[in-house]
Amino acid sequence: MKRCITSFVLFLLTTVFSQNKIAVTIDDLPLQRIGSYSKEQYESLTKKLLTNLSLQKVPVIGFVNEGKLFTNNKLDENKVALLKQWLDAGFELGNHSFSHKSANQISAEEFNGDILKGEQVIRNLVESSGKRLEYFRHPFLHTGLSIETRNTIESFLTEHGYTIAPITFDNSEWIYSAAYDKAIKEKNEQMMNKIGEDYLSYMKHKLEYWESQSVALFNRNISQTLLIHANALNAEYFDELCEMIREKNYAFVTLDEALKDEAYESPDTFIKNNGISWIHRWAITQGKKKDFFGNEPEASKWIADYAGIDYE
């Protein structure tokens, strides 16, 4: 009896004090939709975002589209300086390709060329800061529509020292971002606040969904990897997003640490036109039926309507 009580107490202690893990990855650096901002605006937004990231003490990796560094087909040192600020703040950078083309819409050879074109600036920046350019994030999370295309790209990445950066906590934050940018342009603070509140609620429900999917697939909550974007929405709400995630008993870890979870070694034979969470890629590979994927939270319809987006 005494042994049973001791075991039960240990179980409770483990349950209470064990933390979930999550890595934060931010795409579309230096800034999503950077062409719609003035120099003063994109510098201000970057400063605000990096300040929030630093205050939250979250280890973040940002994935760069080098095509965004050019103004009128000329490398813009003001935009390059934004990436230096990321590195100076102690954050990592990864390759998100030059032009953000889909691997599902171009040849493997063209896609691989875009990978190399996407490291012409950042490789020197990263290595000069004493870090390694190690991770690649597929645009749209598209990995190719045939096994041959996918294998060609993956072999190319391996040959050039890249590790694919998967994500599990997929979401439609980009819809909220588009709506938020519209509200900024209209100088509608009431709408900005309304969008931000809905965004935080949506992300909470989305995190709970991916937790449940992880438990259904692996009988535990694996180390999650979150995808969001460098934008005005997260410059304003990243601190509250972190607070919500911490309230769900998560510790923020590096992408390196998250990928040590053996779940990321799961077989993945997914070949379709969708850009989806790796949890669902693994589930499809395991032959899970349609009912497994049900009840996924969607962005509020009024948000999509306001943003002028008719798909998710």
N, C-alpha and C positions, 0 to 999 in steps of 0.2 A: 504493500500500500504506500509506504513511504517513498519507494522508488518511483511509483506512478505519479505521486504528487510532485516529486522533484522534476520528472520529465515534463509534466504539464507546465510547471513554472518556467522551465527553460524554453519550452515552446512559446509561451506567452512573451517572454523577454525577447526572443528572437523575432517574433512577429512585430512587436512594438518598436524595437530599436533598429531593425534592419531597414535600410533605405533603398528605395528604387534608384536607378541611375538613368540619367539622360544627357546626351550630348547635343549641343546647339550648333547647327550649321546655317549659315546665312548666304543666300545666293544673290547673283546679279550685281556684284560689286563692279565699280565703285558705288553705284546707286541705281536702283530700279527706275526706269523712265528718266534717266539723267538728262536727256535732251529737252525735257519740258521745264527744266529749272535753269535759273541764271547762276552764274558763278557764285554769287553771294549766297544764294539759296542752297546750292548743293554743298557748299562748304559749311554752312550753318547746320544743315541736317546731319552731315557726317559727324560734326563735332558733338551734336546732341546725342546721336546714336552711340558713339564711342564712349561718351561720358557715362551714359546709362549702363553700357556693357561693363565698364570698369568699376562703377559703383556696386554693381551686382556681383562682382568677382566671379564671373562666369567665363570658363575657358571656351572661346569661340573660334571656329574656323570660317573664314569668308571665301566664297568661290567667285572668281573674277572672270568677267567677259572682257577681254582686252579690246574688243571692238568699241566698247564704251569709252575708251581712253582717247579716242580720236575726235577732233573737231575739224570739219571740212577736210577730211582725209589726211589730217596732219596730227601727229602725236601731240597731245595737249598736256604739258607739264603740270598744269594746275590740277588736272584729273589724276595724273600719276602721283602727285603729292598726297592725294586722299588715301591711296594705298599705303604710302609711307607712314601715314598717321595710324593706320591699322597695325602695322608692324611695330611702330614705336610704342604703341599701347600694349604690346605683348601678345597680340593675337596672331593666329596663323592664316596663311592664304593658300588657296588651292586653285586648280585650273577648271574653269567652267566652259572652256572653248573660246574661240575668238568671237564668233558671230551668233552663238546660241542657235545653231541649226539642229534639227532633229535627226537622229541616226535612223529614224524610220522613213525619212524622205530623201536622203542622199546616199550615195555609194559609200561603202566602208573606206575607200581610198580618199574620197573628198572629206569625210568626217575626220579621218586620221590627220589629214593635212590641217584641218581647223584646230585640232588639238595642239599640234606643234606651233601653229600661228598664235595660239592663245597663251604661249609661255615666253614669247620673245622679250617681254618687259618684266613680267613677274618673277621669272626664274632668277634673274640677276638681283632683283630687289630682295627676294626671299633669302637667297644664299648670302648676300651681303650683310643681312641681318643675323647671320649665324644659324638660320633655320634650313629645313629641307622642303623642297617643293615635292610633296608626296602624294597628294590626293587629287582625284579627278571626279567631278560630278557631271553626269550626263544631263544635257539640257532636256527639259520636259520629263526627265526620268525615262526617256526612250532609249532602248538598248539595241534596237535592230529588229527587223521583221522576218529575219531568217537566221537559222543557227549559224550559217556560214558568215553572215555579216557580223553577228554578235561575236563569234569566235575570232574573226579577223581583228575587230576593234579591241577585244580584251587582250589578245596576244600583243598587239601594238602597244597598248598601255603598259603591259608587263615589261616589254623590251625597253621602254623609256622610263622605267622606275616608278610608275604610277600604281596606286591602289584605288580601286573604285570606292566611292563614298556612297553607300546605300542610305536609305532613310526608311524609318518605320512609322514615325508620327507624321503621316501625310495629311494635308489639309488644303483648304481653299482660301488661305490668308490673302492670296493675290487678288481675290474678288473684293475683299474688305479694303485692301490697299487702293484699288482703283476707285472705289467709292469715296475713300478718305481724301484722296488727291482731288477729286471733283469738288468735295466740300471745301477744301482749302482754296481752290481756285475761285469758288463762289463766296469765299469769306463767311461761310455759314458755320459759326462755332457751335451752335446748337446741334446741327447735323453731325459735325465732327465728334462731339461728345457721345451722341447717340450711336454712331458707328463704332466708336471705341468700346463702349459698354457691351454692345452686341458681339463684338470681336472676342472679348475676354470670355464671355459666356460660351460662345461657340467653341473656342479652343479648349475650355474645360471639358465640355461634353465630348469633344474629339479625343482628348487624352484618355478619358475614361473608356471610350470605345476601343482605342488601340490597346489599352491594358487588358480589356476583356478578350480581345482577339488573340493577344499574346498568350493569355492563360488557356484559352480554348485550344490553341495550337501546341503550346509547349508545357502546359500545366504549371506555368509560372510567368511572372512579368519579367521579360527580358530587359536588357539595357536598351532603352529607346534612343532613337536618333531623330531629332526634330529638324524640319526644314521650314525656314521663314526667309524673308527677303530684306535687303537693305532698302528701306523706304521710310517715308514720313510717318506712317502708321506705327512702325516699331520704334522709331526714334522717340515717339511720344509715349508708347504703351509697353515698351519692353520691361520696365521695372514692375509694372502690375502683372504682366504675363509671368515673370519670374516668381513673383509672390504667390500667384495661383499655383504654379508648378511645385513650389516648395511646400505649400499647404497640402499637396497630394503626397507628401513624404518622399520627394525626390532630391537627390544630390546631383549637382551638375558636374559632369566629368568631361575629359577630352574625348575627341573622336577616337583616338588611339585606344583609350581605356574602354569605351563602349564596344568597340569591335573585338575586344578580347572575349566577349560573350560567345560561347560556342554556337549559339543560335545562328550567328552570321556565317557559319560554315555549312548551313543547311543547303541541300540541293535546290537549284533554281533553274528550271527549264522553260520559264515563261517567255513566250514569243508571241506578242500581240501588239496592237497599236496603242495600248494604254500606257500612261505613265503612272504607276501605282506603287503603294507601299511594298516593301520587301516582305512584310508579314503576309500580304496577300499573294505575292509571287510564290512564296514558299508553300502557302496553303493550296494554291492552284497546282503546283508541282506534286503535292501530296494527294491530289484528286478530291479535294473538298468540294462538296456540292453547293448549289446556289444559296441554300438557307444559311450556310456558314457566314456568308458575307452581308447578311441583312442588317438593317437598323443603323447603318452608318449615318451620323449626323451630317446635314448639309447646311451650307451657308443660307442665312435667312433670305427669303425670296425678295423682300423689299430692298435688301442690300444690293442684290444682283440687278434688280430693276433700276435702282437709282444709278448704278454704275453702267447700265446699258449692256449688261452681259447676260446672254440667254442660255448659257451652258455652264456646267461645273466639271 
